[in-house]
């Protein structure tokens, strides 16, 4: 069965698999003893990543809009990864320059940053 015959059944972009493999490789590069069982029997190698990239080229790009839930969780995590001041500055800049996919998610992130700074005003 060719790749073109099965693509309508896919609900994700297969081009993300090589990126996923690269992340696994980077995350487990120095901690092989604690690797998941799957990675011990199917190690992520440069060859596997390259093969996944080549195979992905046989499939059409599948673009899906991010859900609001995803966008809100992403902003929550962004706030957790920065100081409240850094996060507030990020959201002020994004809102002023209109650099966002969803304005509501940016306001949510700014609110979370202000809560983290105990700024309830």
Buried (B, 14 or more C-beta within 10 A) or exposed (E): EEBEEEEEEEEEBBBEBBBEBBEBBEEBEEEEEEBEEEBEEEEBEEEBBEEBBEBBEEBEEBEEEEEEEEBBEBBBEBBEEBEBEEBBEBBEEBBEEEEBEBEEBBBBBBBBBBEBBEEEE
